[in-house]
Amino acid sequence: MKTRVYLTIDTECAEERGASDPVLGWDVRVWGRFGNQQRALGIELIMDELARTNTRATFFTEALGSAYFGEAELAKVCGAMLARGHDVQLHTHPRQARANYRSLGLPPASDDIGDYDLATQTAMLQEGVAILTRCGVPAASLRAFRAGNYGASNTTWAAMQRAGLIVSSNYNPCYFEKNCKTRSDRASAGLFQAEHGVWELPITTFVERGGGHRHAQITAISAGETRALLDDAHAAGIAEVTIVTHSFELYHHDRVGGGAGYGRPNTLNILRLRALCRYVADHPERFTFDTVGALAQRIATGQETPPPSPGLPVVHGHDRHKLRRLVEQTFKRLEARARWSPTLV
């Protein structure tokens, strides 16, 4: 059995987060365009890295913020990703619909969709689907959803069913004490049947010494940990591994003088993404990349009935890889402060 690897990119702008953290729109947070760089460091760089190994990924694309940031630019973002063969699915950050709320003197709306009632969640999801459709994403392909902050609840599954979405990717044990409110007795390390005809593709985690979970995110774990996670998941019979990154994870953002500031390549995150893509490509007998949209389409058309995967937890971290990660993260912080990066792009 091959383990399917789902590389997912949360693609989003940013609302105001304080006097020193202004609204950041498509140019900075999605395209990664900076005046001190000859090339963009956001989704185009990510897609260029994926092209090295002919890898297709799923871009969970934030839609509600277009009420503030504009649909015209969102359409360009969606068009660029679709033109290169990638999968575009729905992502929501409710707070971004009024991204300048601080300047307006308004209280912040909850950014976790799971905090809203069923009718409101359903309306948000339906609106998000409609927005992405207007921005050029084929309506029939929009079958999956990820909440901002993984902030879904069990009610979200019911809202998804009403909105025609059948694959959720929100279940994340690392966020159980933060934003993630989904719980299920059926939960497993891989795809599992949730409620209301919805299937859950959980964020892959491993258990560290002491019992805490760490999720598989490019900026959060080392290349060695990623390879070990893939190997251990395959050995345990886990059919799906879901890895997360963001449109802004491959660069450092130096907000010199306020505003957009300057950007530089994030050396380690670029190398980690390259290592992941190469490892999967070099081991086709054990791993294959898939997209969440393709998975949802197979389920919707009855071409696939996912078998149960082993329950949680099944994968444990390795101390030697964690030590390497701690060293790497220190280097990354130093690189960010130094405002210098080697030439990788």
Backbone torsions as a table, in degrees:
resi	resn	phi	psi	omega
1	MET	NA	131.9	174.7
2	LYS	-86.5	143.6	171.8
3	THR	-89.4	125.7	177.6
4	ARG	-83.4	131.6	-179.1
5	VAL	-107.9	124.4	179.8
6	TYR	-109.2	107.1	176.1
7	LEU	-92.0	116.4	-173.9
8	THR	-119.1	135.4	-177.5
9	ILE	-119.4	111.7	174.3
10	ASP	-76.1	119.1	-169.6
11	THR	-115.1	111.3	-166.0
12	GLU	-158.4	156.9	171.2
13	CYS	-89.3	-163.2	-179.7
14	ALA	-145.4	136.0	176.6
15	GLU	-80.5	172.5	174.5
16	GLU	-60.7	137.9	-179.8
17	ARG	-133.0	27.1	-179.0
18	GLY	131.3	171.3	-176.8
19	ALA	-60.0	-32.6	-178.5
20	SER	-94.0	-0.2	-178.9
21	ASP	-126.2	82.9	-177.6
22	PRO	-75.9	174.5	173.1
23	VAL	-56.5	136.1	176.2
24	LEU	-125.5	121.5	-173.4
25	GLY	-98.2	-156.9	-172.8
26	TRP	-59.3	-43.1	-174.7
27	ASP	-57.2	-45.2	-175.7
28	VAL	-84.5	-55.7	-168.1
29	ARG	-80.6	-21.8	-177.6
30	VAL	-111.6	-53.1	179.3
31	TRP	-79.7	-28.5	-177.2
32	GLY	66.4	47.2	-179.1
33	ARG	-96.2	125.0	-178.7
34	PHE	-134.3	144.5	-177.0
35	GLY	-64.4	-21.4	-178.5
36	ASN	-95.4	8.1	-179.5
37	GLN	-122.3	140.4	179.5
38	GLN	-77.1	-22.2	-179.6
39	ARG	-132.6	159.5	179.4
40	ALA	-73.4	149.0	-174.5
41	LEU	-116.4	11.8	-178.4
42	GLY	-100.3	-122.8	-172.4
43	ILE	-65.9	-29.6	178.4
44	GLU	-67.0	-40.2	176.4
45	LEU	-65.2	-43.1	177.4
46	ILE	-57.7	-47.2	-178.2
47	MET	-66.8	-33.8	175.5
48	ASP	-64.4	-40.5	177.5
49	GLU	-64.2	-41.3	179.5
50	LEU	-65.1	-34.2	-178.6
51	ALA	-65.8	-21.8	179.1
52	ARG	-58.4	-32.9	-178.8
53	THR	-120.0	17.3	179.2
54	ASN	55.8	42.9	-177.2
55	THR	-93.6	133.2	173.0
56	ARG	-101.9	141.5	-177.9
57	ALA	-130.1	168.7	175.9
58	THR	-106.3	123.0	177.1
59	PHE	-100.9	101.8	173.9
60	PHE	-75.2	109.7	-165.9
61	THR	-108.6	122.2	-177.0
62	GLU	-68.4	129.0	-174.7
63	ALA	-110.4	-36.4	-172.0
64	LEU	-65.4	-29.2	179.3
65	GLY	-66.2	-13.2	178.7
66	SER	-64.3	-18.4	174.9
67	ALA	-61.3	-29.1	177.2
68	TYR	-102.3	-46.3	-172.0
69	PHE	-85.1	-15.7	175.1
70	GLY	100.5	135.6	-180.0
71	GLU	-76.6	-28.6	-177.2
72	ALA	-59.7	-43.7	179.4
73	GLU	-73.1	-34.9	175.7
74	LEU	-60.7	-38.2	177.9
75	ALA	-62.4	-37.8	177.1
76	LYS	-65.8	-40.2	178.6
77	VAL	-61.6	-50.2	-179.3
78	CYS	-62.1	-41.7	-179.3
79	GLY	-62.1	-39.1	-179.7
80	ALA	-65.3	-41.2	-178.4
81	MET	-71.1	-43.1	179.6
82	LEU	-66.1	-37.2	-178.7
83	ALA	-62.2	-25.5	-179.8
84	ARG	-99.7	14.2	171.0
85	GLY	85.5	14.3	-177.2
86	HIS	-91.9	166.8	-176.1
87	ASP	-98.2	129.5	178.8
88	VAL	-114.0	123.6	178.4
89	GLN	-129.9	173.7	-170.2
90	LEU	-84.8	135.4	174.4
91	HIS	-133.7	143.8	179.9
92	THR	-135.3	138.7	166.6
93	HIS	-127.9	94.0	-174.8
94	PRO	-53.0	-32.0	-177.6
95	ARG	-65.3	-25.3	-175.7
96	GLN	-74.9	-13.0	176.8
97	ALA	-61.6	-27.2	173.2
98	ARG	-130.0	71.9	-169.6
99	ALA	-66.5	-22.4	-178.8
100	ASN	-99.6	32.1	-174.2
101	TYR	-59.2	-34.0	179.8
102	ARG	-64.9	-45.3	179.3
103	SER	-62.7	-29.9	178.8
104	LEU	-82.8	-6.1	-179.7
105	GLY	74.1	27.3	-177.4
106	LEU	-103.1	151.4	174.8
107	PRO	-70.6	151.7	-179.7
108	PRO	-72.1	135.1	171.4
109	ALA	-72.6	152.4	175.1
110	SER	-61.1	135.4	179.8
111	ASP	-92.8	-2.8	179.7
112	ASP	-100.1	115.5	-177.2
113	ILE	-59.3	-28.8	-178.8
114	GLY	-66.8	-11.5	178.1
115	ASP	-80.0	-10.6	-176.6
116	TYR	-97.4	161.5	179.5
117	ASP	-75.7	172.4	-173.2
118	LEU	-59.4	-44.6	-177.3
119	ALA	-63.9	-40.9	-179.1
120	THR	-69.7	-42.3	177.2
121	GLN	-60.2	-44.2	179.9
122	THR	-60.1	-44.4	179.9
123	ALA	-62.8	-40.4	178.8
124	MET	-62.6	-45.2	-179.0
125	LEU	-66.1	-42.8	178.8
126	GLN	-63.2	-40.2	177.4
127	GLU	-64.5	-42.4	179.0
128	GLY	-60.8	-43.6	177.6
129	VAL	-61.9	-43.9	-179.2
130	ALA	-63.0	-39.9	179.7
131	ILE	-63.7	-49.6	-179.4
132	LEU	-62.8	-34.7	177.3
133	THR	-64.7	-44.5	176.8
134	ARG	-62.2	-26.0	-179.0
135	CYS	-89.9	12.0	170.8
136	GLY	102.0	0.8	177.7
137	VAL	-83.5	124.1	-179.2
138	PRO	-56.3	128.5	-176.1
139	ALA	-57.4	-38.4	-177.3
140	ALA	-66.6	-19.0	-178.1
141	SER	-89.6	-11.8	-176.8
142	LEU	-84.9	97.4	-173.3
143	ARG	-129.1	-5.6	-172.0
144	ALA	-130.7	158.6	-174.6
145	PHE	-147.0	138.4	168.5
146	ARG	-128.2	129.5	177.8
147	ALA	-80.2	144.7	170.9
148	GLY	-58.7	137.4	-178.6
149	ASN	66.2	14.0	-172.4
150	TYR	55.9	27.1	-170.0
151	GLY	-84.7	46.6	176.5
152	ALA	-89.9	165.6	174.3
153	SER	-130.9	175.2	176.9
154	ASN	-60.7	-30.7	176.7
155	THR	-62.9	-28.0	179.5
156	THR	-60.8	-35.3	178.1
157	TRP	-61.7	-39.8	177.4
158	ALA	-66.2	-41.0	178.5
159	ALA	-64.2	-39.1	177.8
160	MET	-61.1	-43.7	179.7
161	GLN	-58.3	-42.0	179.6
162	ARG	-67.7	-29.0	-178.2
163	ALA	-91.2	1.0	178.3
164	GLY	80.6	20.6	179.8
165	LEU	-104.4	132.6	-170.8
166	ILE	-120.7	-9.3	175.8
167	VAL	-123.6	120.2	175.3
168	SER	-100.8	143.8	174.4
169	SER	-132.8	74.7	-173.1
170	ASN	-133.5	-20.5	-174.0
171	TYR	-69.6	111.5	-173.2
172	ASN	-141.8	100.3	-179.3
173	PRO	-55.6	-25.4	178.0
174	CYS	-65.2	-22.1	-176.0
175	TYR	-109.9	13.0	179.8
176	PHE	-61.5	-32.5	179.8
177	GLU	-94.5	6.3	-179.0
178	LYS	-117.7	-82.9	-171.5
179	ASN	-118.8	-31.0	-172.5
180	CYS	-75.1	119.9	-177.3
181	LYS	-111.1	3.1	178.5
182	THR	-75.4	137.1	176.9
183	ARG	-141.5	144.5	-179.8
184	SER	-155.7	137.6	173.6
185	ASP	-70.5	-15.2	-179.0
186	ARG	-92.5	-0.4	-172.5
187	ALA	-56.9	142.8	178.2
188	SER	-142.8	176.8	-179.5
189	ALA	-74.9	-21.9	177.4
190	GLY	-117.7	-165.5	-178.4
191	LEU	-52.7	132.7	176.4
192	PHE	-140.8	158.1	179.6
193	GLN	-79.5	123.1	-177.7
194	ALA	-91.7	-110.3	179.4
195	GLU	-137.5	160.3	173.7
196	HIS	60.0	33.4	178.4
197	GLY	75.4	10.1	179.6
198	VAL	-97.3	141.8	175.1
199	TRP	-105.4	141.9	-178.8
200	GLU	-108.0	124.9	174.3
201	LEU	-104.9	93.9	-171.0
202	PRO	-69.8	155.3	171.0
203	ILE	-69.9	128.2	-176.8
204	THR	-71.7	134.3	178.1
205	THR	-130.7	163.4	167.3
206	PHE	-129.3	157.5	-175.6
207	VAL	-98.1	125.8	179.9
208	GLU	-91.9	167.7	174.8
209	ARG	-55.2	130.2	-176.1
210	GLY	101.3	-12.1	172.7
211	GLY	99.0	-6.6	180.0
212	GLY	-77.1	151.2	177.1
213	HIS	-92.4	147.9	170.3
214	ARG	-130.9	130.2	-174.4
215	HIS	-93.5	160.0	-174.7
216	ALA	-82.7	90.2	176.6
217	GLN	-126.2	138.8	-174.0
218	ILE	-53.7	-43.9	-176.9
219	THR	-78.0	-9.5	-171.6
220	ALA	-105.4	-21.1	-178.5
221	ILE	-132.8	152.6	-176.7
222	SER	-77.1	166.8	176.5
223	ALA	-61.1	-38.2	177.4
224	GLY	-62.9	-40.9	177.2
225	GLU	-65.3	-37.5	178.7
226	THR	-64.1	-45.3	179.2
227	ARG	-63.5	-43.1	179.2
228	ALA	-64.2	-39.2	178.1
229	LEU	-61.8	-45.8	178.4
230	LEU	-62.0	-45.7	-179.7
231	ASP	-61.3	-46.6	-177.3
232	ASP	-68.1	-37.7	178.1
233	ALA	-63.6	-43.9	179.1
234	HIS	-64.3	-43.2	179.6
235	ALA	-62.8	-31.6	-179.5
236	ALA	-83.5	-4.2	179.1
237	GLY	82.6	19.4	178.3
238	ILE	-77.3	125.0	-171.8
239	ALA	-81.6	-22.1	-176.1
240	GLU	-136.0	136.9	172.0
241	VAL	-124.2	127.5	-177.4
242	THR	-114.8	121.4	-176.6
243	ILE	-116.6	142.3	-174.2
244	VAL	-115.2	143.5	162.5
245	THR	-146.6	-177.0	-179.0
246	HIS	-132.0	162.7	-179.2
247	SER	-63.6	-17.2	-175.6
248	PHE	-113.6	16.4	-175.2
249	GLU	-87.6	-9.8	-177.6
250	LEU	-96.8	13.1	176.1
251	TYR	-142.7	156.7	167.2
252	HIS	-92.3	141.0	-179.7
253	HIS	-113.6	111.7	179.2
254	ASP	-99.2	108.1	-177.6
255	ARG	-87.7	64.9	-179.0
256	VAL	-75.2	121.0	177.9
257	GLY	75.9	14.4	179.6
258	GLY	80.7	178.6	179.9
259	GLY	66.7	-148.8	-175.9
260	ALA	-68.3	-36.2	180.0
261	GLY	70.9	-147.6	-175.1
262	TYR	-124.4	160.5	179.1
263	GLY	-133.9	153.6	177.5
264	ARG	-141.8	151.6	177.9
265	PRO	-58.2	140.7	173.9
266	ASN	-92.3	99.7	-170.3
267	THR	-54.0	-53.1	-174.3
268	LEU	-65.7	-40.9	-178.9
269	ASN	-66.4	-36.8	175.5
270	ILE	-62.8	-46.9	-179.5
271	LEU	-64.9	-35.2	178.1
272	ARG	-66.1	-42.3	177.7
273	LEU	-63.7	-43.4	177.5
274	ARG	-59.7	-43.5	-177.5
275	ALA	-64.2	-41.5	177.5
276	LEU	-59.7	-51.6	-177.7
277	CYS	-61.5	-41.0	-179.1
278	ARG	-68.6	-39.2	-178.3
279	TYR	-64.4	-43.9	178.2
280	VAL	-65.0	-43.1	-179.7
281	ALA	-64.6	-32.6	-177.5
282	ASP	-81.5	-7.7	-178.4
283	HIS	-130.7	60.1	-176.3
284	PRO	-67.4	-16.6	178.1
285	GLU	-73.8	-17.7	-178.2
286	ARG	-117.4	-28.1	-172.7
287	PHE	-132.5	152.5	172.4
288	THR	-149.5	140.2	174.0
289	PHE	-77.6	141.4	175.1
290	ASP	-135.3	166.7	173.9
291	THR	-112.6	152.8	-179.2
292	VAL	-65.9	-36.1	178.0
293	GLY	-62.9	-41.6	178.7
294	ALA	-65.3	-40.3	176.9
295	LEU	-61.2	-47.5	-179.5
296	ALA	-62.2	-38.8	179.9
297	GLN	-65.0	-40.5	179.1
298	ARG	-64.8	-40.2	178.7
299	ILE	-65.9	-44.0	-176.8
300	ALA	-62.7	-34.8	-177.5
301	THR	-93.6	4.0	178.0
302	GLY	77.0	11.0	179.3
303	GLN	-76.6	-15.5	-176.9
304	GLU	-146.2	131.0	170.0
305	THR	-116.4	105.3	-172.6
306	PRO	-61.4	131.1	174.9
307	PRO	-75.8	157.2	177.6
308	PRO	-68.3	143.2	174.7
309	SER	-101.0	163.4	178.6
310	PRO	-57.0	148.3	-178.4
311	GLY	-70.6	172.0	178.6
312	LEU	-89.1	149.6	-12.9
313	PRO	-89.6	153.5	-179.7
314	VAL	-131.1	-20.2	-175.7
315	VAL	-115.6	132.2	-179.5
316	HIS	-115.7	149.8	177.7
317	GLY	-74.3	167.5	179.7
318	HIS	-117.5	127.7	-175.1
319	ASP	-58.2	-38.8	-176.5
320	ARG	-66.9	-36.0	177.6
321	HIS	-72.0	-35.5	177.4
322	LYS	-62.8	-40.8	178.3
323	LEU	-60.5	-43.4	177.7
324	ARG	-61.8	-40.7	179.3
325	ARG	-62.0	-41.5	-179.9
326	LEU	-61.8	-38.5	176.7
327	VAL	-66.0	-44.6	-179.7
328	GLU	-62.0	-43.0	-178.4
329	GLN	-64.9	-33.7	175.2
330	THR	-64.2	-44.3	176.9
331	PHE	-59.5	-41.7	-177.8
332	LYS	-63.7	-40.6	177.7
333	ARG	-65.3	-39.5	178.5
334	LEU	-66.2	-40.4	178.3
335	GLU	-63.0	-40.3	179.6
336	ALA	-63.1	-41.1	-178.6
337	ARG	-73.5	-31.9	-177.0
338	ALA	-72.0	-19.4	-178.2
339	ARG	56.9	42.5	177.6
340	TRP	-149.3	142.8	176.2
341	SER	-141.9	146.0	175.0
342	PRO	-67.7	162.1	-178.6
343	THR	-80.6	110.1	177.0
344	LEU	-117.5	-14.0	-175.1
345	VAL	-127.7	NA	NA
